[in-house]
Structures are given as structure tokens and as C-alpha cells.
Amino acid sequence: MDVPEEEPPLVDIPEEEPPLVDVPEEEEPPLVDVPEVEPPLVDVPDSDVPQASRPTKPAKPTKPAKPATSQTTAEVEIVDEEVPLADVPKTGDNTALWCAIALAAVASITGVKLSEKKKAK
């Protein structure tokens, strides 16, 4: 059985203007007399520009000396120790928590809508 929807009753709104409130004007602070004083002048002497001679072409580089062949090389094993870790607080991603909250919200909204639909029948 369909129940016709009733329209809400109309409300008369008076066309009165709200009362105005007098807002006091802000007073300007009194002006302070500041004497004008000339800043002292300081004479900064000019310094001479440093001069240098023109660069010359560099000499051709010499070839490095060859190492002596009598040297032997030995392999050295470097021990890779475990790096100590500090006690750092867990700062993981909370995506699963937010997904669970969203899923619970959707489920509750769906439940409310289905119960409203059953009551309407």
C-alpha cells in the first residue's frame, strides 16, 4: 500500500530587518615625536685590485713510472659483520585497518537500507 507523501507546511518568515548594533570606531594611537638624526658617515678606502701575471701553457705531463714486477698481491678477506640495529618503533602501513573500517561502514549502511526496505513492504 502506497502512502502519499505529505508536503511540509509552509512557514511565514517575517520581512523585518534585524536590529543594527552600533560598533564603536577604533581610536588611533597618539603620534610619537621621533627626532630625525643624521647617521654618521664612514669613509671606506678603496683597495687596489690584485694583479697577476698571465698564465703560461702547462708543460706536457710525464708518464707515470711502471711499478716493479717483483711485488706480489695477496687477497685479503674482509669480514662482513652484522650491522647492529637500534630499537626503532614500528611505523607500518595501516591500509588494512582503513579497508576494514570502510568495509564495516558499507556493511552497516547496506543493513540499514535493507531493513528500511523490508519495513516499507
All heavy atoms as an XYZ file, in Angstrom:
902
protein
N       0.836     -1.159      0.000
C       0.000      0.000      0.000
C       0.897      1.242      0.000
O       1.778      1.376      0.827
C      -0.873     -0.038      1.242
C      -1.902      1.027      1.267
S      -2.689      0.964      2.854
C      -4.306      0.615      2.471
N       0.661      2.096     -0.980
C       1.474      3.302     -1.098
C       0.889      4.406     -0.230
O      -0.302      4.694     -0.271
C       1.513      3.789     -2.551
C       2.300      2.815     -3.428
O       3.273      2.240     -2.891
O       1.967      2.659     -4.608
N       1.748      5.014      0.546
C       1.319      6.126      1.395
C       1.773      7.405      0.706
O       2.959      7.571      0.418
C       1.964      6.018      2.798
C       1.563      7.193      3.656
C       1.593      4.702      3.444
N       0.804      8.313      0.408
C       1.230      9.556     -0.246
C       2.070     10.390      0.717
O       1.784     10.474      1.902
C      -0.083     10.254     -0.609
C      -1.095      9.670      0.309
C      -0.628      8.275      0.640
N       3.114     10.951      0.139
C       3.993     11.781      0.963
C       3.335     13.135      1.189
O       2.802     13.753      0.275
C       5.344     11.968      0.268
C       6.128     10.695      0.157
C       7.496     10.962     -0.453
O       7.975     12.100     -0.388
O       8.066     10.003     -0.991
N       3.356     13.582      2.423
C       2.774     14.876      2.755
C       3.840     15.949      2.616
O       4.991     15.755      2.983
C       2.258     14.862      4.189
C       1.115     13.902      4.409
C       0.622     13.951      5.855
O       0.874     14.961      6.530
O       0.010     12.974      6.285
N       3.436     17.078      2.093
C       4.361     18.187      1.978
C       4.422     18.904      3.312
O       3.414     19.034      4.001
C       3.897     19.150      0.879
C       3.994     18.551     -0.506
C       3.694     19.586     -1.577
O       3.872     20.780     -1.319
O       3.273     19.171     -2.660
N       5.581     19.373      3.685
C       5.677     20.090      4.962
C       4.907     21.405      4.875
O       4.794     22.009      3.808
C       7.186     20.329      5.128
C       7.764     20.195      3.772
C       6.857     19.287      3.006
N       4.345     21.859      5.998
C       3.585     23.111      5.973
C       4.511     24.296      5.699
O       5.687     24.286      6.067
C       2.981     23.195      7.370
C       3.853     22.346      8.222
C       4.396     21.274      7.331
N       3.994     25.285      5.025
C       4.773     26.478      4.723
C       4.889     27.333      5.973
O       3.963     27.426      6.781
C       4.103     27.263      3.600
C       4.014     26.533      2.252
C       3.253     27.400      1.257
C       5.389     26.224      1.720
N       6.005     27.967      6.125
C       6.267     28.801      7.293
C       6.371     30.237      6.821
O       7.052     30.538      5.848
C       7.586     28.371      7.981
C       7.883     29.252      9.173
C       7.520     26.911      8.385
N       5.679     31.132      7.528
C       5.770     32.556      7.206
C       7.023     33.123      7.851
O       7.254     32.993      9.055
C       4.536     33.311      7.717
C       3.289     32.930      6.932
O       3.449     32.545      5.757
O       2.183     33.022      7.488
N       7.831     33.756      7.012
C       9.045     34.397      7.509
C       8.794     35.891      7.499
O       8.453     36.469      6.472
C      10.253     34.050      6.619
C      10.468     32.546      6.609
C      11.494     34.781      7.101
C      11.547     32.084      5.686
N       8.911     36.546      8.672
C       8.669     37.995      8.707
C       9.729     38.728      7.897
O      10.882     38.311      7.833
C       8.747     38.345     10.190
C       9.503     37.232     10.822
C       9.281     36.013      9.969
N       9.317     39.810      7.272
C      10.233     40.575      6.434
C      10.849     41.738      7.202
O      11.090     42.794      6.648
C       9.501     41.066      5.185
C       9.070     39.937      4.286
C       8.467     40.435      2.991
O       8.676     41.614      2.629
O       7.784     39.640      2.335
N      11.064     41.558      8.475
C      11.672     42.603      9.295
C      13.189     42.555      9.133
O      13.780     41.491      8.969
C      11.330     42.377     10.762
C       9.872     42.438     11.074
C       9.605     42.098     12.536
O      10.588     41.945     13.302
O       8.452     41.979     12.904
N      13.794     43.697      9.204
C      15.251     43.746      9.155
C      15.781     43.552     10.573
O      15.173     44.004     11.529
C      15.724     45.082      8.591
C      15.412     45.244      7.116
C      16.047     46.493      6.547
O      17.041     46.978      7.096
O      15.532     46.961      5.528
N      16.874     42.860     10.699
C      17.423     42.663     12.052
C      17.882     44.001     12.621
O      18.274     44.905     11.882
C      18.590     41.706     11.838
C      18.959     41.853     10.416
C      17.704     42.236      9.691
N      17.828     44.149     13.946
C      18.262     45.423     14.548
C      19.756     45.626     14.340
O      20.544     44.675     14.373
C      17.933     45.244     16.034
C      17.867     43.778     16.247
C      17.408     43.189     14.944
N      20.129     46.863     14.085
C      21.534     47.200     13.873
C      22.193     47.502     15.209
O      21.565     48.034     16.130
C      21.651     48.396     12.940
C      21.086     48.186     11.524
C      21.207     49.481     10.744
C      21.811     47.064     10.814
N      23.455     47.173     15.311
C      24.205     47.395     16.537
C      25.262     48.445     16.237
O      25.940     48.397     15.213
C      24.879     46.078     17.000
C      25.697     46.310     18.255
C      23.844     45.004     17.223
N      25.413     49.398     17.140
C      26.441     50.424     16.976
C      27.804     49.817     17.307
O      28.009     49.263     18.393
C      26.175     51.615     17.891
C      24.950     52.400     17.446
O      24.622     52.311     16.249
O      24.340     53.084     18.282
N      28.720     49.910     16.352
C      30.078     49.422     16.558
C      30.960     50.637     16.783
O      31.025     51.525     15.934
C      30.569     48.618     15.322
C      31.993     48.155     15.530
C      29.639     47.457     15.044
N      31.625     50.707     17.936
C      32.471     51.882     18.194
C      33.675     51.878     17.261
O      34.228     50.832     16.931
C      32.902     51.704     19.658
C      32.767     50.246     19.923
C      31.656     49.753     19.039
N      34.067     53.055     16.821
C      35.239     53.170     15.953
C      36.499     53.072     16.802
O      36.529     53.507     17.941
C      35.211     54.513     15.207
C      34.082     54.610     14.211
C      34.137     55.902     13.417
O      35.224     56.516     13.343
O      33.097     56.282     12.892
N      37.520     52.482     16.199
C      38.779     52.338     16.921
C      39.497     53.672     16.950
O      39.525     54.414     15.963
C      39.659     51.284     16.249
C      39.108     49.889     16.311
C      40.044     48.886     15.660
O      41.228     49.213     15.443
O      39.571     47.776     15.380
N      40.075     53.967     18.104
C      40.818     55.215     18.239
C      42.239     55.000     17.724
O      42.832     53.947     17.923
C      40.867     55.642     19.702
C      39.513     55.994     20.277
C      39.625     56.436     21.723
O      40.743     56.776     22.176
O      38.595     56.434     22.389
N      42.762     56.006     17.038
C      44.131     55.907     16.546
C      45.081     56.190     17.706
O      44.810     57.049     18.546
C      44.364     56.912     15.425
C      43.593     56.578     14.163
C      43.936     57.516     13.023
O      45.018     58.134     13.056
O      43.120     57.607     12.107
N      46.207     55.467     17.762
C      47.158     55.732     18.842
C      47.791     57.110     18.641
O      47.907     57.594     17.516
C      48.194     54.608     18.696
C      48.064     54.146     17.283
C      46.643     54.406     16.882
N      48.188     57.732     19.725
C      48.802     59.062     19.589
C      50.141     58.960     18.869
O      50.857     57.970     18.974
C      48.982     59.523     21.040
C      49.007     58.265     21.841
C      48.134     57.289     21.102
N      50.442     59.991     18.101
C      51.699     60.023     17.367
C      52.845     60.342     18.309
O      52.714     61.172     19.214
C      51.628     61.049     16.247
C      50.585     60.776     15.159
C      50.557     61.936     14.180
C      50.885     59.483     14.433
N      53.981     59.691     18.102
C      55.162     59.908     18.934
C      56.139     60.746     18.120
O      56.368     60.494     16.944
C      55.798     58.547     19.327
C      57.047     58.765     20.155
C      54.797     57.701     20.065
N      56.710     61.720     18.768
C      57.667     62.601     18.102
C      59.033     61.928     18.101
O      59.636     61.716     19.152
C      57.732     63.937     18.838
C      57.998     65.091     17.903
O      57.869     64.893     16.688
O      58.325     66.179     18.401
N      59.518     61.552     16.921
C      60.822     60.914     16.784
C      61.763     61.926     16.146
O      61.512     62.400     15.037
C      60.722     59.642     15.900
C      62.093     59.012     15.739
C      59.731     58.672     16.486
N      62.848     62.252     16.842
C      63.767     63.251     16.255
C      64.526     62.647     15.073
O      64.862     61.459     15.075
C      64.714     63.583     17.410
C      64.659     62.388     18.295
C      63.275     61.811     18.145
N      64.735     63.450     14.074
C      65.488     62.994     12.901
C      66.965     63.241     13.152
O      67.400     64.367     13.346
C      65.027     63.727     11.650
C      63.637     63.355     11.219
C      63.253     63.989      9.899
O      64.148     64.285      9.083
O      62.057     64.170      9.704
N      67.744     62.152     13.155
C      69.171     62.241     13.408
C      69.887     61.733     12.160
O      69.537     60.676     11.624
C      69.560     61.378     14.635
C      71.063     61.412     14.867
C      68.816     61.832     15.863
N      70.855     62.475     11.706
C      71.639     62.053     10.544
C      72.552     60.908     10.971
O      73.222     60.982     11.995
C      72.486     63.216     10.026
C      71.674     64.336      9.400
C      71.090     63.932      8.068
O      71.727     63.157      7.341
O      69.980     64.391      7.777
N      72.584     59.819     10.191
C      73.501     58.728     10.538
C      74.942     59.160     10.307
O      75.222     59.955      9.406
C      73.101     57.604      9.589
C      72.418     58.277      8.459
C      71.797     59.521      9.006
N      75.852     58.650     11.122
C      77.261     59.043     10.929
C      77.794     58.457      9.617
O      77.454     57.345      9.235
C      77.977     58.437     12.143
C      77.091     57.328     12.587
C      75.684     57.734     12.234
N      78.596     59.218      8.950
C      79.195     58.775      7.693
C      80.551     58.156      7.969
O      81.327     58.651      8.780
C      79.334     59.947      6.727
C      78.014     60.623      6.325
C      78.299     61.823      5.427
C      77.109     59.640      5.622
N      80.841     57.045      7.285
C      82.114     56.348      7.449
C      82.802     56.344      6.098
O      82.196     56.020      5.079
C      81.883     54.897      7.942
C      83.208     54.154      8.040
C      81.168     54.897      9.270
N      84.068     56.686      6.087
C      84.838     56.711      4.851
C      85.478     55.337      4.659
O      86.301     54.902      5.468
C      85.902     57.805      4.914
C      86.600     57.984      3.577
O      85.980     57.640      2.548
O      87.751     58.453      3.569
N      85.100     54.630      3.598
C      85.661     53.318      3.287
C      86.694     53.522      2.193
O      86.357     53.916      1.079
C      84.557     52.343      2.819
C      85.172     50.994      2.467
C      83.481     52.204      3.863
N      87.968     53.227      2.500
C      89.006     53.467      1.486
C      88.928     52.426      0.370
O      88.559     51.279      0.594
C      90.317     53.347      2.270
C      89.963     52.471      3.425
C      88.518     52.740      3.756
N      89.256     52.863     -0.845
C      89.307     51.942     -1.979
C      90.595     51.135     -1.887
O      91.668     51.669     -1.633
C      89.289     52.717     -3.301
C      87.941     53.382     -3.548
O      86.949     52.884     -2.985
O      87.884     54.381     -4.285
N      90.488     49.828     -2.112
C      91.692     48.996     -2.101
C      92.089     48.717     -3.549
O      91.264     48.749     -4.460
C      91.441     47.690     -1.345
O      90.387     46.987     -1.963
N      93.373     48.427     -3.731
C      93.868     48.146     -5.073
C      93.377     46.773     -5.514
O      93.205     45.851     -4.717
C      95.403     48.166     -5.097
C      95.936     49.576     -4.862
O      95.183     50.530     -5.160
O      97.072     49.698     -4.382
N      93.170     46.644     -6.829
C      92.752     45.379     -7.398
C      93.981     44.482     -7.487
O      95.026     44.907     -7.988
C      92.130     45.599     -8.791
C      91.753     44.272     -9.414
C      90.937     46.514     -8.697
N      93.906     43.227     -7.004
C      95.083     42.361     -7.092
C      95.422     42.066     -8.553
O      94.547     41.816     -9.369
C      94.679     41.087     -6.351
C      93.215     41.187     -6.103
C      92.785     42.583     -6.357
N      96.694     42.106     -8.855
C      97.176     41.876    -10.214
C      97.940     40.548    -10.247
O      98.572     40.151     -9.281
C      98.113     43.007    -10.651
C      97.475     44.387    -10.623
C      96.475     44.563    -11.754
O      96.665     44.034    -12.832
N      95.426     45.317    -11.490
N      97.861     39.848    -11.352
C      98.605     38.598    -11.523
C      99.160     38.574    -12.939
O      98.669     39.249    -13.840
C      97.695     37.405    -11.294
N     100.165     37.743    -13.111
C     100.744     37.639    -14.451
C      99.866     36.710    -15.282
O      99.077     35.931    -14.756
C     102.167     37.097    -14.352
O     102.131     35.818    -13.754
N      99.999     36.801    -16.578
C      99.202     35.952    -17.478
C      99.639     34.507    -17.315
O     100.826     34.221    -17.182
C      99.406     36.391    -18.919
C      98.808     37.763    -19.194
C      98.867     38.053    -20.628
N      97.760     37.299    -21.244
C      97.317     37.510    -22.458
N      97.883     38.397    -23.210
N      96.320     36.815    -22.931
N      98.707     33.597    -17.342
C      99.095     32.191    -17.205
C      99.840     31.723    -18.448
O      99.597     32.177    -19.563
C      97.758     31.467    -17.055
C      96.738     32.383    -17.609
C      97.276     33.778    -17.444
N     100.737     30.793    -18.216
C     101.501     30.224    -19.323
C     100.953     28.827    -19.607
O     100.245     28.242    -18.788
C     102.989     30.130    -18.962
O     103.104     29.337    -17.781
C     103.583     31.510    -18.704
N     101.317     28.304    -20.794
C     100.864     26.964    -21.137
C     101.534     25.960    -20.210
O     102.736     26.055    -19.955
C     101.196     26.626    -22.584
C     100.318     27.310    -23.578
C     100.604     26.752    -24.961
C      99.589     27.288    -25.948
N      99.804     26.714    -27.283
N     100.747     24.991    -19.719
C     101.375     23.995    -18.841
C     102.267     23.060    -19.649
O     102.077     22.853    -20.840
C     100.183     23.237    -18.259
C      99.083     23.442    -19.230
C      99.322     24.779    -19.877
N     103.257     22.528    -18.971
C     104.181     21.589    -19.619
C     103.447     20.283    -19.871
O     102.445     19.977    -19.227
C     105.392     21.361    -18.726
N     103.942     19.508    -20.824
C     103.313     18.240    -21.134
C     103.471     17.317    -19.928
O     104.547     17.256    -19.328
C     103.937     17.600    -22.365
C     103.565     18.305    -23.638
C     104.057     17.523    -24.831
C     103.592     18.199    -26.113
N     103.972     17.430    -27.281
N     102.413     16.583    -19.583
C     102.533     15.690    -18.419
C     103.458     14.523    -18.721
O     103.574     14.063    -19.850
C     101.100     15.205    -18.205
C     100.389     15.439    -19.481
C     101.095     16.569    -20.171
N     104.114     14.084    -17.701
C     105.027     12.947    -17.864
C     104.267     11.669    -17.559
O     103.299     11.664    -16.788
C     106.221     13.073    -16.899
O     105.712     13.149    -15.576
C     107.040     14.319    -17.206
N     104.710     10.582    -18.162
C     104.065      9.299    -17.939
C     104.493      8.767    -16.580
O     105.653      8.914    -16.191
C     104.442      8.309    -19.038
C     103.872      8.688    -20.385
C     104.178      7.629    -21.397
C     103.563      8.020    -22.736
N     103.824      7.026    -23.761
N     103.546      8.122    -15.847
C     103.916      7.582    -14.533
C     104.876      6.408    -14.695
O     104.874      5.699    -15.700
C     102.588      7.128    -13.939
C     101.664      6.983    -15.081
C     102.151      7.917    -16.156
N     105.694      6.228    -13.691
C     106.673      5.148    -13.729
C     105.948      3.816    -13.572
O     104.950      3.716    -12.848
C     107.691      5.324    -12.609
N     106.432      2.796    -14.240
C     105.831      1.475    -14.147
C     106.209      0.857    -12.808
O     107.348      0.982    -12.364
C     106.304      0.586    -15.297
C     105.781      1.032    -16.633
C     106.183      0.070    -17.711
C     105.629      0.528    -19.048
N     105.995     -0.390    -20.118
N     105.248      0.161    -12.165
C     105.581     -0.470    -10.885
C     106.531     -1.646    -11.091
O     106.564     -2.269    -12.151
C     104.224     -0.934    -10.353
C     103.358     -1.046    -11.545
C     103.873     -0.043    -12.539
N     107.278     -1.916    -10.069
C     108.221     -3.042    -10.141
C     107.429     -4.338    -10.200
O     106.412     -4.498     -9.545
C     109.144     -3.027     -8.922
N     107.890     -5.284    -10.988
C     107.172     -6.540    -11.162
C     107.412     -7.518    -10.019
O     106.752     -8.537     -9.933
C     107.580     -7.203    -12.486
O     108.998     -7.383    -12.477
C     107.154     -6.377    -13.656
N     108.321     -7.208     -9.130
C     108.618     -8.146     -8.059
C     107.571     -8.095     -6.932
O     107.596     -8.922     -6.047
C     110.018     -7.881     -7.501
O     110.036     -6.588     -6.926
N     106.679     -7.123     -6.976
C     105.666     -7.039     -5.924
C     104.615     -8.110     -6.150
O     104.233     -8.408     -7.273
C     104.993     -5.662     -5.940
C     105.898     -4.529     -5.516
C     105.153     -3.211     -5.546
O     104.038     -3.150     -6.008
N     105.798     -2.167     -5.054
N     104.161     -8.694     -5.068
C     103.111     -9.701     -5.161
C     101.841     -9.149     -4.521
O     101.894     -8.369     -3.566
C     103.522    -10.997     -4.435
O     103.779    -10.704     -3.065
C     104.730    -11.631     -5.075
N     100.725     -9.568     -5.056
C      99.455     -9.131     -4.483
C      98.816    -10.308     -3.774
O      98.864    -11.442     -4.244
C      98.509     -8.621     -5.578
O      98.308     -9.646     -6.525
C      99.069     -7.395     -6.261
N      98.244    -10.064     -2.638
C      97.579    -11.120     -1.881
C      96.131    -10.697     -1.659
O      95.831     -9.519     -1.477
C      98.272    -11.321     -0.544
N      95.242    -11.674     -1.689
C      93.840    -11.384     -1.440
C      93.614    -11.293      0.057
O      94.088    -12.131      0.823
C      92.949    -12.470     -2.040
C      92.931    -12.448     -3.541
C      91.938    -13.450     -4.093
O      91.073    -13.926     -3.342
O      92.049    -13.760     -5.273
N      92.874    -10.276      0.446
C      92.557    -10.088      1.856
C      91.053    -10.219      1.997
O      90.296     -9.548      1.284
C      93.022     -8.693      2.350
C      92.628     -8.482      3.792
C      94.513     -8.548      2.154
N      90.607    -11.058      2.890
C      89.173    -11.246      3.101
C      88.696    -10.249      4.170
O      89.252    -10.185      5.270
C      88.873    -12.665      3.569
C      87.397    -12.922      3.712
C      87.099    -14.347      4.134
O      87.937    -15.239      3.907
O      86.027    -14.548      4.683
N      87.707     -9.500      3.814
C      87.135     -8.533      4.753
C      85.901     -9.170      5.363
O      84.977     -9.561      4.659
C      86.777     -7.213      4.050
C      88.039     -6.593      3.450
C      86.095     -6.262      5.009
C      87.781     -5.362      2.622
N      85.881     -9.266      6.668
C      84.770     -9.903      7.366
C      83.583     -8.941      7.381
O      83.710     -7.793      7.796
C      85.176    -10.274      8.807
C      84.023    -10.930      9.529
C      86.396    -11.170      8.788
N      82.449     -9.410      6.901
C      81.232     -8.593      6.858
C      80.410     -8.898      8.107
O      79.682     -9.872      8.173
C      80.425     -8.894      5.597
C      79.300     -7.905      5.387
O      79.318     -6.837      6.027
O      78.394     -8.216      4.585
N      80.566     -8.050      9.118
C      79.856     -8.266     10.374
C      78.414     -7.792     10.253
O      78.093     -6.944      9.432
C      80.561     -7.517     11.501
C      81.970     -8.024     11.759
C      82.668     -7.223     12.834
O      82.032     -6.343     13.431
O      83.851     -7.494     13.067
N      77.574     -8.340     11.110
C      76.168     -7.949     11.106
C      76.038     -6.533     11.668
O      76.667     -6.186     12.669
C      75.349     -8.916     11.957
C      73.865     -8.746     11.766
C      73.090     -9.852     12.448
O      73.475    -11.023     12.305
O      72.117     -9.517     13.114
N      75.235     -5.720     11.036
C      75.055     -4.340     11.453
C      74.075     -4.300     12.621
O      72.962     -4.824     12.519
C      74.515     -3.483     10.280
C      74.279     -2.057     10.722
C      75.470     -3.532      9.113
N      74.465     -3.693     13.741
C      73.525     -3.619     14.867
C      72.404     -2.624     14.556
O      72.651     -1.530     14.057
C      74.398     -3.129     16.025
C      75.528     -2.420     15.369
C      75.744     -3.095     14.045
N      71.162     -3.028     14.818
C      70.014     -2.171     14.560
C      69.501     -1.593     15.865
O      69.494     -2.258     16.896
C      68.901     -2.967     13.861
C      69.275     -3.572     12.509
C      68.115     -4.399     11.982
C      69.636     -2.487     11.526
N      69.066     -0.371     15.817
C      68.509      0.279     17.005
C      67.072     -0.185     17.205
O      66.441     -0.730     16.307
C      68.555      1.792     16.826
N      66.564      0.032     18.409
C      65.163     -0.300     18.681
C      64.295      0.813     18.114
O      64.054      1.829     18.766
C      64.938     -0.445     20.185
C      65.655     -1.659     20.744
O      65.818     -2.620     19.977
O      66.044     -1.639     21.925
N      63.868      0.638     16.889
C      63.064      1.638     16.197
C      61.601      1.243     16.323
O      61.251      0.077     16.152
C      63.476      1.715     14.707
C      62.658      2.762     13.981
C      64.949      2.032     14.585
N      60.715      2.188     16.634
C      59.297      1.843     16.737
C      58.739      1.424     15.383
O      59.187      1.890     14.338
C      58.639      3.122     17.234
C      59.582      4.203     16.889
C      60.952      3.591     16.910
N      57.745      0.542     15.416
C      57.150      0.044     14.182
C      56.310      1.156     13.559
O      55.430      1.715     14.204
C      56.279     -1.171     14.474
C      55.692     -1.803     13.243
C      54.865     -3.013     13.595
C      54.262     -3.613     12.343
N      53.366     -4.713     12.658
N      56.586      1.473     12.321
C      55.821      2.501     11.608
C      55.357      1.903     10.295
O      55.843      2.239      9.240
C      56.680      3.749     11.334
O      57.829      3.336     10.603
C      57.102      4.434     12.604
N      54.400      0.998     10.380
C      53.945      0.297      9.188
C      52.811      1.025      8.498
O      52.349      2.086      8.907
N      52.348      0.415      7.448
C      51.244      0.950      6.664
C      49.944      0.445      7.271
O      49.773     -0.744      7.500
C      51.384      0.469      5.213
C      50.378      1.117      4.300
O      49.770      2.118      4.709
O      50.197      0.612      3.179
N      49.004      1.331      7.557
C      47.731      0.971      8.176
C      46.621      0.827      7.149
O      45.459      1.065      7.453
C      47.333      2.015      9.222
C      48.277      2.025     10.388
O      48.914      1.029     10.676
N      48.390      3.164     11.065
N      46.945      0.449      5.933
C      45.942      0.339      4.876
C      44.898     -0.716      5.216
O      43.704     -0.514      4.969
C      46.622     -0.006      3.537
O      47.643      0.948      3.291
C      45.636      0.027      2.400
N      45.321     -1.833      5.791
C      44.372     -2.906      6.121
C      43.349     -2.424      7.143
O      42.159     -2.759      7.054
C      45.127     -4.120      6.639
N      43.778     -1.635      8.105
C      42.861     -1.094      9.115
C      41.813     -0.205      8.461
O      40.617     -0.323      8.733
C      43.644     -0.303     10.171
C      42.803      0.463     11.188
C      42.035     -0.513     12.067
C      43.688      1.360     12.015
N      42.243      0.678      7.563
C      41.300      1.589      6.917
C      40.350      0.826      5.986
O      39.172      1.185      5.862
C      42.043      2.682      6.152
C      42.694      3.649      7.090
C      44.017      3.797      7.316
C      42.038      4.573      7.954
N      44.240      4.752      8.269
C      43.028      5.257      8.676
C      40.709      4.899      8.204
C      42.741      6.232      9.618
C      40.428      5.878      9.145
C      41.424      6.529      9.831
N      40.832     -0.212      5.341
C      39.957     -1.033      4.488
C      38.901     -1.732      5.334
O      37.729     -1.823      4.940
C      40.781     -2.057      3.704
S      41.751     -1.315      2.374
N      39.283     -2.225      6.517
C      38.330     -2.893      7.401
C      37.270     -1.910      7.896
O      36.069     -2.236      7.971
C      39.065     -3.525      8.575
N      37.670     -0.709      8.231
C      36.715      0.314      8.683
C      35.752      0.668      7.556
O      34.540      0.793      7.760
C      37.468      1.564      9.195
C      38.206      1.231     10.492
C      36.517      2.735      9.404
C      39.127      2.323     10.982
N      36.267      0.828      6.329
C      35.411      1.156      5.189
C      34.438      0.019      4.908
O      33.255      0.250      4.623
C      36.261      1.448      3.957
N      34.900     -1.233      4.994
C      34.048     -2.393      4.759
C      32.945     -2.463      5.815
O      31.782     -2.728      5.485
C      34.887     -3.673      4.770
C      34.146     -4.963      4.456
C      33.608     -4.912      3.033
C      35.056     -6.153      4.637
N      33.272     -2.190      7.074
C      32.266     -2.193      8.136
C      31.236     -1.091      7.906
O      30.026     -1.280      8.132
C      32.940     -2.022      9.498
N      31.670      0.069      7.441
C      30.746      1.174      7.172
C      29.799      0.821      6.036
O      28.587      1.056      6.119
C      31.527      2.442      6.843
N      30.319      0.234      4.967
C      29.483     -0.154      3.827
C      28.483     -1.223      4.253
O      27.306     -1.183      3.879
C      30.362     -0.642      2.648
C      29.534     -1.312      1.578
C      31.146      0.520      2.055
N      28.930     -2.188      5.060
C      28.036     -3.246      5.518
C      26.917     -2.685      6.391
O      25.750     -3.083      6.268
C      28.828     -4.306      6.280
N      27.245     -1.737      7.265
C      26.209     -1.167      8.138
C      25.221     -0.319      7.338
O      24.012     -0.362      7.591
C      26.843     -0.359      9.263
O      27.564      0.732      8.724
N      25.672      0.418      6.368
C      24.767      1.216      5.529
C      23.858      0.298      4.726
O      22.654      0.531      4.611
C      25.573      2.159      4.603
C      26.244      3.247      5.428
C      24.678      2.771      3.541
C      27.215      4.107      4.654
N      24.440     -0.787      4.191
C      23.621     -1.749      3.436
C      22.570     -2.383      4.340
O      21.417     -2.543      3.943
C      24.526     -2.836      2.816
O      25.531     -2.199      2.027
C      23.723     -3.793      1.969
N      22.927     -2.737      5.562
C      21.976     -3.320      6.505
C      20.848     -2.373      6.842
O      19.669     -2.770      6.917
N      21.167     -1.101      7.038
C      20.129     -0.107      7.348
C      19.184      0.050      6.162
O      17.960      0.084      6.326
C      20.780      1.248      7.726
C      19.749      2.360      7.773
C      21.498      1.140      9.057
N      19.719      0.120      4.962
C      18.878      0.286      3.773
C      17.976     -0.929      3.561
O      16.800     -0.781      3.210
C      19.730      0.524      2.511
C      20.425      1.875      2.489
C      19.389      2.962      2.372
C      20.068      4.319      2.302
N      19.117      5.393      2.205
N      18.494     -2.136      3.773
C      17.680     -3.339      3.603
C      16.575     -3.413      4.654
O      15.442     -3.814      4.351
C      18.548     -4.596      3.670
C      19.468     -4.838      2.448
C      20.353     -6.054      2.715
C      18.657     -5.027      1.202
N      16.871     -3.028      5.883
C      15.832     -3.056      6.912
C      14.751     -2.003      6.628
O      13.560     -2.246      6.889
C      16.446     -2.844      8.299
O      16.944     -1.532      8.411
N      15.146     -0.865      6.091
C      14.151      0.162      5.724
C      13.269     -0.348      4.582
O      12.070     -0.100      4.567
C      14.845      1.468      5.303
C      15.428      2.245      6.435
C      16.153      3.499      5.966
O      16.237      3.744      4.744
O      16.632      4.267      6.823
N      13.871     -1.082      3.663
C      13.124     -1.604      2.529
C      12.121     -2.664      3.002
O      10.979     -2.724      2.515
C      14.093     -2.189      1.488
C      13.473     -2.484      0.161
C      14.542     -2.905     -0.838
C      13.937     -3.095     -2.201
N      14.934     -3.513     -3.183
N      12.514     -3.515      3.970
C      11.605     -4.544      4.494
C      10.449     -3.894      5.247
O       9.308     -4.356      5.184
C      12.356     -5.495      5.423
C      13.186     -6.512      4.698
C      13.831     -7.480      5.662
C      14.654     -8.507      4.931
N      15.268     -9.461      5.867
N      10.704     -2.836      5.987
C       9.653     -2.150      6.737
C       8.674     -1.475      5.791
O       7.492     -1.362      6.072
C      10.253     -1.115      7.678
C      10.901     -1.723      8.900
C      11.426     -0.635      9.820
C      12.125     -1.247     11.010
N      12.641     -0.207     11.906
N       9.147     -1.004      4.643
C       8.287     -0.314      3.687
C       7.330     -1.289      2.995
O       6.250     -0.893      2.545
C       9.133      0.412      2.647
N       7.661     -2.569      2.894
C       6.817     -3.545      2.212
C       5.687     -3.909      3.053
O       4.935     -3.938      3.721
C       7.604     -4.816      1.873
C       8.496     -4.608      0.692
C       9.163     -5.929      0.329
C      10.019     -5.760     -0.885
N      10.645     -6.980     -1.293
